[in-house]
């Protein structure tokens, strides 16, 4: 089990440094080794349409579930919770300063099954994506326009961290699948949730790439730092999404 890692979302956030790093990454189409935001924030960025600044229709019904899972697994990586035989065990109630993760941690039920917790938290914590919006706005990654929708400018995208950071995440997910790139385990979790939330085609556009991505999701045990326990958890969650949102 992975414990004791510092939550990247709680570190100081230098927006100018971020702009410089993502611009370099995006221009060179090179991946990064570490997810600089939380898993849930990364998933939310992928679900946000670039042109209209609204959540993509295909992910609307499933996204809140994905955000909850991303948060729980972030807490798993940081050692706040353990997941044993599908049940959540709270190891630490220490707050990270991330409003979304702290809310999840505060509302988790010790000893409850992870699937039961996902369903319960979805009903209890309303408008979770609003919390992610506010968090990303506070970080300076997104901004809100007068129509109250998140909006990403179409002009000068390479200079705009709003779009560029999302592109950096896409570059890394593509490198993970298509080039066998070794990176932090957070990206393997994000790839699995991208599949669960119907967003794989937003990252992998051709049929061959999409097939490779789906195969990678099915075989996450081959990825760096994905141990047997985490692989089993991701399998359990994937089957939950498949059964709940069958078309």
LUMVO-993515 format. One record per residue (C-alpha): residue number from 1; residue in three letters; x, y, z. Coordinates in nm, 4 decimals, padded with zeros to 6 digits, always signed. Each point is the difference from the previous one (the first is absolute). Layout:
+-----+------+----------+----------+----------+
! pos ! code !       xx !       yy !       zz !
+-----+------+----------+----------+----------+
! NUM !  ALA !        X !        Y !        Z !
...
+-----+------+----------+----------+----------+
***
This chain:
+-----+------+----------+----------+----------+
! pos ! code !       xx !       yy !       zz !
+-----+------+----------+----------+----------+
!   1 !  UNK ! +00.0000 ! +00.0000 ! +00.0000 !
!   2 !  UNK ! +00.1152 ! +00.3493 ! -00.0765 !
!   3 !  UNK ! +00.0165 ! +00.2265 ! +00.3035 !
!   4 !  UNK ! +00.1724 ! +00.3105 ! +00.1226 !
!   5 !  UNK ! +00.0209 ! +00.1801 ! -00.3320 !
!   6 !  UNK ! -00.0611 ! +00.3718 ! +00.0115 !
!   7 !  UNK ! -00.3158 ! +00.1186 ! -00.1718 !
!   8 !  UNK ! +00.1111 ! +00.2052 ! -00.3020 !
!   9 !  UNK ! -00.3177 ! +00.2059 ! +00.0198 !
!  10 !  UNK ! +00.1018 ! +00.1378 ! +00.3416 !
!  11 !  UNK ! +00.3350 ! +00.1388 ! -00.1138 !
!  12 !  UNK ! +00.0538 ! +00.3691 ! -00.0702 !
!  13 !  UNK ! -00.1215 ! +00.0871 ! -00.3462 !
!  14 !  UNK ! +00.2232 ! +00.2255 ! -00.2138 !
!  15 !  UNK ! -00.2151 ! +00.0846 ! -00.3017 !
!  16 !  UNK ! +00.2869 ! +00.1663 ! -00.1905 !
!  17 !  UNK ! +00.2197 ! -00.3049 ! +00.0431 !
!  18 !  UNK ! -00.2901 ! -00.2199 ! -00.1073 !
!  19 !  UNK ! -00.0541 ! +00.2080 ! -00.3129 !
!  20 !  UNK ! +00.3642 ! -00.0326 ! -00.0973 !
!  21 !  UNK ! +00.0132 ! -00.3755 ! +00.0608 !
!  22 !  UNK ! -00.3231 ! -00.0862 ! -00.1783 !
!  23 !  UNK ! +00.0833 ! +00.2233 ! -00.2971 !
!  24 !  UNK ! +00.3272 ! -00.1873 ! -00.0430 !
!  25 !  UNK ! -00.1721 ! -00.3362 ! +00.0392 !
!  26 !  UNK ! -00.2837 ! +00.0799 ! -00.2396 !
!  27 !  UNK ! +00.2222 ! +00.1479 ! -00.2700 !
!  28 !  UNK ! +00.2292 ! -00.3041 ! +00.0067 !
!  29 !  UNK ! -00.2943 ! -00.2404 ! +00.0467 !
!  30 !  UNK ! +00.1945 ! -00.1545 ! +00.2854 !
!  31 !  UNK ! -00.1625 ! -00.1631 ! +00.3042 !
!  32 !  UNK ! +00.0588 ! +00.0824 ! +00.3652 !
!  33 !  UNK ! +00.0847 ! -00.2393 ! +00.2833 !
!  34 !  UNK ! -00.2178 ! +00.1482 ! +00.2730 !
!  35 !  UNK ! -00.3634 ! +00.1092 ! +00.0003 !
!  36 !  UNK ! +00.0165 ! +00.3491 ! +00.1485 !
!  37 !  UNK ! -00.3670 ! +00.0157 ! +00.0979 !
!  38 !  UNK ! -00.2181 ! -00.2628 ! +00.1641 !
!  39 !  UNK ! -00.1375 ! -00.2903 ! -00.2048 !
!  40 !  UNK ! -00.3514 ! +00.1448 ! +00.0213 !
!  41 !  UNK ! +00.1150 ! +00.3395 ! -00.1275 !
!  42 !  UNK ! +00.1749 ! -00.1638 ! -00.2938 !
!  43 !  UNK ! -00.3134 ! -00.2007 ! -00.0816 !
!  44 !  UNK ! -00.2139 ! +00.3128 ! +00.0173 !
!  45 !  UNK ! +00.2251 ! +00.1829 ! -00.2467 !
!  46 !  UNK ! -00.0335 ! -00.2852 ! -00.2494 !
!  47 !  UNK ! -00.3801 ! +00.0071 ! +00.0383 !
!  48 !  UNK ! -00.0208 ! +00.3739 ! -00.0660 !
!  49 !  UNK ! -00.0656 ! +00.0815 ! -00.3653 !
!  50 !  UNK ! +00.2589 ! +00.2446 ! -00.1360 !
!  51 !  UNK ! -00.2296 ! +00.1841 ! -00.2379 !
!  52 !  UNK ! -00.3052 ! +00.0729 ! +00.2149 !
!  53 !  UNK ! +00.1446 ! -00.0295 ! +00.3472 !
!  54 !  UNK ! -00.2644 ! -00.2485 ! +00.1106 !
!  55 !  UNK ! +00.0169 ! -00.3612 ! +00.1072 !
!  56 !  UNK ! -00.0090 ! -00.2425 ! -00.2907 !
!  57 !  UNK ! -00.3433 ! -00.1615 ! -00.0373 !
!  58 !  UNK ! +00.1381 ! -00.3531 ! -00.0072 !
!  59 !  UNK ! +00.1536 ! +00.0392 ! +00.3456 !
!  60 !  UNK ! -00.2741 ! +00.1961 ! +00.1763 !
!  61 !  UNK ! -00.1746 ! -00.2978 ! +00.1605 !
!  62 !  UNK ! +00.3160 ! -00.1749 ! +00.1139 !
!  63 !  UNK ! +00.2400 ! +00.2803 ! +00.0853 !
!  64 !  UNK ! -00.0971 ! +00.0574 ! +00.3632 !
!  65 !  UNK ! +00.0542 ! -00.3703 ! +00.0676 !
!  66 !  UNK ! +00.3403 ! +00.0243 ! -00.1677 !
!  67 !  UNK ! +00.0943 ! +00.3060 ! +00.2047 !
!  68 !  UNK ! -00.0913 ! -00.1818 ! +00.3214 !
!  69 !  UNK ! +00.2062 ! -00.3044 ! -00.0987 !
!  70 !  UNK ! +00.2914 ! +00.2240 ! -00.0963 !
!  71 !  UNK ! -00.0154 ! +00.1664 ! +00.3404 !
!  72 !  UNK ! -00.0179 ! -00.3270 ! +00.1924 !
!  73 !  UNK ! +00.2947 ! -00.1423 ! -00.1935 !
!  74 !  UNK ! +00.1969 ! +00.3213 ! +00.0568 !
!  75 !  UNK ! -00.0577 ! -00.0489 ! +00.3726 !
!  76 !  UNK ! +00.1132 ! -00.3602 ! -00.0454 !
!  77 !  UNK ! +00.3237 ! +00.1125 ! -00.1628 !
!  78 !  UNK ! +00.0716 ! +00.2530 ! +00.2738 !
!  79 !  UNK ! -00.0619 ! -00.2578 ! +00.2730 !
!  80 !  UNK ! -00.3134 ! +00.1582 ! +00.1450 !
!  81 !  UNK ! -00.2003 ! -00.3136 ! -00.0790 !
!  82 !  UNK ! +00.0628 ! -00.3682 ! -00.0621 !
!  83 !  UNK ! -00.2222 ! -00.2143 ! -00.2187 !
!  84 !  UNK ! -00.0145 ! -00.3596 ! +00.1182 !
!  85 !  UNK ! -00.2189 ! -00.2578 ! -00.1758 !
!  86 !  UNK ! -00.2055 ! +00.2810 ! -00.1488 !
!  87 !  UNK ! -00.0540 ! +00.1773 ! +00.3342 !
!  88 !  UNK ! +00.1311 ! +00.3455 ! +00.0932 !
!  89 !  UNK ! +00.2055 ! +00.0313 ! +00.3185 !
!  90 !  UNK ! +00.0858 ! +00.3520 ! +00.1150 !
!  91 !  UNK ! +00.3658 ! +00.0216 ! +00.1042 !
!  92 !  UNK ! +00.0319 ! +00.3742 ! +00.0542 !
!  93 !  UNK ! -00.2390 ! +00.2936 ! +00.0168 !
!  94 !  UNK ! +00.2743 ! +00.2566 ! -00.0633 !
!  95 !  UNK ! -00.1249 ! +00.2725 ! -00.2338 !
!  96 !  UNK ! +00.1929 ! +00.0822 ! -00.3197 !
!  97 !  UNK ! -00.1334 ! +00.3500 ! -00.0673 !
!  98 !  UNK ! -00.1694 ! -00.1236 ! -00.3176 !
!  99 !  UNK ! -00.3666 ! +00.0871 ! +00.0568 !
! 100 !  UNK ! -00.1276 ! -00.2837 ! -00.2168 !
! 101 !  UNK ! +00.2155 ! -00.2734 ! +00.1564 !
! 102 !  UNK ! -00.0570 ! +00.1304 ! +00.3522 !
! 103 !  UNK ! -00.3777 ! -00.0088 ! -00.0529 !
! 104 !  UNK ! +00.0180 ! -00.3601 ! -00.1206 !
! 105 !  UNK ! +00.2217 ! -00.1067 ! +00.2897 !
! 106 !  UNK ! -00.2308 ! +00.1651 ! +00.2534 !
! 107 !  UNK ! -00.3021 ! -00.1824 ! -00.1410 !
! 108 !  UNK ! +00.1484 ! -00.3474 ! -00.0471 !
! 109 !  UNK ! -00.1408 ! -00.2840 ! +00.2097 !
! 110 !  UNK ! +00.2664 ! -00.2213 ! +00.1523 !
! 111 !  UNK ! -00.0462 ! -00.3671 ! -00.0915 !
! 112 !  UNK ! -00.2535 ! +00.0611 ! -00.2769 !
! 113 !  UNK ! +00.0370 ! -00.1691 ! -00.3384 !
! 114 !  UNK ! +00.1505 ! +00.2255 ! -00.2648 !
! 115 !  UNK ! -00.2921 ! -00.0470 ! -00.2423 !
! 116 !  UNK ! -00.2513 ! +00.0762 ! +00.2753 !
! 117 !  UNK ! +00.1998 ! +00.3113 ! +00.0892 !
! 118 !  UNK ! +00.0083 ! +00.1203 ! -00.3603 !
! 119 !  UNK ! -00.3800 ! -00.0262 ! -00.0206 !
! 120 !  UNK ! -00.0569 ! +00.1561 ! +00.3433 !
! 121 !  UNK ! +00.2343 ! +00.2929 ! -00.0590 !
! 122 !  UNK ! -00.1573 ! +00.0677 ! -00.3404 !
! 123 !  UNK ! -00.3365 ! +00.0432 ! +00.1727 !
! 124 !  UNK ! +00.1365 ! +00.1915 ! +00.2976 !
! 125 !  UNK ! +00.2495 ! +00.2408 ! -00.1591 !
! 126 !  UNK ! -00.1845 ! +00.2035 ! -00.2583 !
! 127 !  UNK ! +00.1599 ! +00.1939 ! -00.2870 !
! 128 !  UNK ! +00.3425 ! -00.1521 ! +00.0425 !
! 129 !  UNK ! +00.1152 ! +00.1349 ! -00.3340 !
! 130 !  UNK ! -00.0675 ! +00.3510 ! +00.1324 !
! 131 !  UNK ! +00.2591 ! -00.0628 ! +00.2722 !
! 132 !  UNK ! +00.2498 ! -00.1012 ! -00.2684 !
! 133 !  UNK ! -00.0813 ! +00.3114 ! -00.2024 !
! 134 !  UNK ! +00.0593 ! +00.2238 ! +00.2989 !
! 135 !  UNK ! +00.3234 ! -00.1794 ! +00.0863 !
! 136 !  UNK ! +00.1383 ! +00.0323 ! -00.3533 !
! 137 !  UNK ! -00.1081 ! +00.3644 ! -00.0195 !
! 138 !  UNK ! +00.1743 ! +00.0712 ! +00.3316 !
! 139 !  UNK ! +00.3164 ! -00.1636 ! -00.1350 !
! 140 !  UNK ! -00.0119 ! +00.2206 ! -00.3097 !
! 141 !  UNK ! -00.0374 ! -00.2954 ! -00.2357 !
! 142 !  UNK ! -00.3525 ! +00.0941 ! -00.1121 !
! 143 !  UNK ! -00.2059 ! +00.3157 ! +00.0013 !
! 144 !  UNK ! -00.3684 ! +00.0823 ! -00.0076 !
! 145 !  UNK ! -00.1706 ! +00.2193 ! -00.2564 !
! 146 !  UNK ! -00.3080 ! +00.2165 ! +00.0476 !
! 147 !  UNK ! -00.2314 ! -00.2840 ! -00.1018 !
! 148 !  UNK ! +00.1250 ! -00.1951 ! +00.3047 !
! 149 !  UNK ! +00.1459 ! -00.2734 ! -00.2196 !
! 150 !  UNK ! +00.3636 ! -00.0938 ! +00.0071 !
! 151 !  UNK ! +00.1582 ! +00.1239 ! -00.3189 !
! 152 !  UNK ! +00.3309 ! -00.0714 ! -00.1693 !
! 153 !  UNK ! +00.1098 ! +00.2553 ! -00.2602 !
! 154 !  UNK ! +00.0431 ! -00.1267 ! -00.3542 !
! 155 !  UNK ! +00.2690 ! +00.2534 ! -00.0881 !
! 156 !  UNK ! +00.3648 ! -00.0308 ! +00.1042 !
! 157 !  UNK ! -00.0594 ! -00.3427 ! +00.1464 !
! 158 !  UNK ! +00.3677 ! -00.0833 ! +00.0209 !
! 159 !  UNK ! +00.0438 ! +00.2980 ! +00.2305 !
! 160 !  UNK ! -00.3063 ! -00.0841 ! +00.2044 !
! 161 !  UNK ! +00.0537 ! -00.2247 ! +00.3019 !
! 162 !  UNK ! -00.3703 ! -00.0842 ! +00.0116 !
! 163 !  UNK ! +00.0219 ! -00.2018 ! -00.3189 !
! 164 !  UNK ! +00.3682 ! -00.0875 ! +00.0195 !
! 165 !  UNK ! -00.0217 ! -00.1787 ! +00.3344 !
! 166 !  UNK ! -00.2744 ! -00.2264 ! -00.1300 !
! 167 !  UNK ! +00.2099 ! -00.0669 ! -00.3102 !
! 168 !  UNK ! +00.2937 ! -00.0949 ! +00.2206 !
! 169 !  UNK ! -00.2174 ! -00.2611 ! +00.1710 !
! 170 !  UNK ! -00.1134 ! -00.1312 ! -00.3394 !
! 171 !  UNK ! +00.3624 ! -00.0228 ! -00.1165 !
! 172 !  UNK ! +00.0873 ! -00.2104 ! +00.3029 !
! 173 !  UNK ! -00.2970 ! -00.2350 ! -00.0313 !
! 174 !  UNK ! +00.0831 ! -00.0510 ! -00.3665 !
! 175 !  UNK ! +00.3649 ! -00.0670 ! +00.0812 !
! 176 !  UNK ! -00.1018 ! -00.2475 ! +00.2705 !
! 177 !  UNK ! -00.2094 ! -00.2017 ! -00.2478 !
! 178 !  UNK ! +00.1819 ! +00.0452 ! -00.3300 !
! 179 !  UNK ! +00.3626 ! +00.0222 ! +00.1153 !
! 180 !  UNK ! +00.0034 ! -00.1942 ! +00.3266 !
! 181 !  UNK ! +00.0998 ! +00.3160 ! +00.1870 !
! 182 !  UNK ! +00.0689 ! -00.0571 ! +00.3706 !
! 183 !  UNK ! -00.1500 ! +00.2627 ! +00.2253 !
! 184 !  UNK ! -00.1662 ! +00.0519 ! +00.3365 !
! 185 !  UNK ! -00.2769 ! -00.2472 ! +00.0853 !
! 186 !  UNK ! -00.2527 ! +00.2878 ! +00.0020 !
! 187 !  UNK ! -00.0008 ! -00.0027 ! -00.3792 !
! 188 !  UNK ! -00.0836 ! -00.3711 ! -00.0111 !
! 189 !  UNK ! -00.2971 ! +00.0659 ! +00.2279 !
! 190 !  UNK ! -00.1004 ! +00.2997 ! -00.2119 !
! 191 !  UNK ! +00.0148 ! -00.2136 ! -00.3156 !
! 192 !  UNK ! -00.2328 ! -00.2560 ! +00.1580 !
! 193 !  UNK ! -00.2473 ! +00.2703 ! +00.1086 !
! 194 !  UNK ! +00.0192 ! +00.1644 ! -00.3418 !
! 195 !  UNK ! -00.1257 ! -00.3294 ! -00.1401 !
! 196 !  UNK ! -00.2688 ! -00.0333 ! +00.2705 !
! 197 !  UNK ! -00.1311 ! +00.3519 ! -00.0744 !
! 198 !  UNK ! -00.0214 ! -00.0506 ! -00.3787 !
! 199 !  UNK ! +00.2872 ! +00.2388 ! -00.0721 !
! 200 !  UNK ! +00.2584 ! -00.2269 ! -00.1649 !
! 201 !  UNK ! -00.0992 ! +00.1221 ! -00.3467 !
! 202 !  UNK ! +00.0796 ! +00.3565 ! +00.1086 !
! 203 !  UNK ! +00.3641 ! -00.1017 ! +00.0402 !
! 204 !  UNK ! +00.0357 ! -00.2830 ! -00.2518 !
! 205 !  UNK ! -00.1599 ! +00.1047 ! -00.3282 !
! 206 !  UNK ! +00.0727 ! -00.2842 ! -00.2458 !
! 207 !  UNK ! -00.1492 ! -00.3475 ! +00.0250 !
! 208 !  UNK ! +00.3433 ! -00.1591 ! +00.0396 !
! 209 !  UNK ! +00.0980 ! +00.2364 ! +00.2806 !
! 210 !  UNK ! -00.3333 ! -00.0524 ! +00.1726 !
! 211 !  UNK ! +00.0430 ! -00.3760 ! -00.0221 !
! 212 !  UNK ! +00.3477 ! +00.0276 ! +00.1520 !
! 213 !  UNK ! -00.1353 ! +00.2204 ! +00.2810 !
! 214 !  UNK ! -00.2800 ! -00.2440 ! +00.0850 !
! 215 !  UNK ! +00.2488 ! -00.2870 ! +00.0029 !
! 216 !  UNK ! +00.2244 ! +00.1983 ! +00.2341 !
! 217 !  UNK ! -00.2915 ! +00.0627 ! +00.2363 !
! 218 !  UNK ! -00.0675 ! -00.3736 ! +00.0064 !
! 219 !  UNK ! +00.3645 ! -00.0691 ! +00.0883 !
! 220 !  UNK ! +00.0935 ! +00.2714 ! +00.2478 !
! 221 !  UNK ! +00.1974 ! -00.2551 ! +00.2027 !
! 222 !  UNK ! +00.2755 ! +00.0523 ! -00.2576 !
! 223 !  UNK ! +00.0334 ! +00.3684 ! +00.0888 !
! 224 !  UNK ! +00.2617 ! +00.1381 ! +00.2358 !
! 225 !  UNK ! -00.1054 ! +00.0110 ! +00.3664 !
! 226 !  UNK ! -00.3381 ! -00.1657 ! -00.0645 !
! 227 !  UNK ! +00.0193 ! -00.2812 ! +00.2524 !
! 228 !  UNK ! -00.2439 ! -00.2900 ! +00.0202 !
! 229 !  UNK ! -00.2163 ! +00.1696 ! +00.2656 !
! 230 !  UNK ! -00.0447 ! +00.3172 ! -00.2050 !
! 231 !  UNK ! -00.0610 ! -00.1973 ! -00.3194 !
! 232 !  UNK ! -00.2772 ! -00.1940 ! +00.1739 !
! 233 !  UNK ! -00.1553 ! +00.3236 ! +00.1272 !
! 234 !  UNK ! +00.0011 ! +00.1502 ! -00.3503 !
! 235 !  UNK ! -00.1528 ! -00.3202 ! -00.1407 !
! 236 !  UNK ! -00.2761 ! +00.0166 ! +00.2612 !
! 237 !  UNK ! -00.0727 ! +00.3628 ! -00.0810 !
! 238 !  UNK ! +00.0054 ! -00.0610 ! -00.3755 !
! 239 !  UNK ! -00.2603 ! -00.2743 ! +00.0348 !
! 240 !  UNK ! -00.2123 ! +00.2304 ! +00.2160 !
! 241 !  UNK ! -00.0056 ! +00.2612 ! -00.2778 !
! 242 !  UNK ! -00.0701 ! -00.2622 ! -00.2653 !
! 243 !  UNK ! -00.2956 ! -00.1432 ! +00.1884 !
! 244 !  UNK ! -00.1484 ! +00.3327 ! +00.1080 !
! 245 !  UNK ! +00.0340 ! +00.1805 ! -00.3327 !
! 246 !  UNK ! -00.0578 ! -00.2737 ! -00.2539 !
! 247 !  UNK ! -00.1320 ! +00.1453 ! -00.3261 !
+-----+------+----------+----------+----------+
***
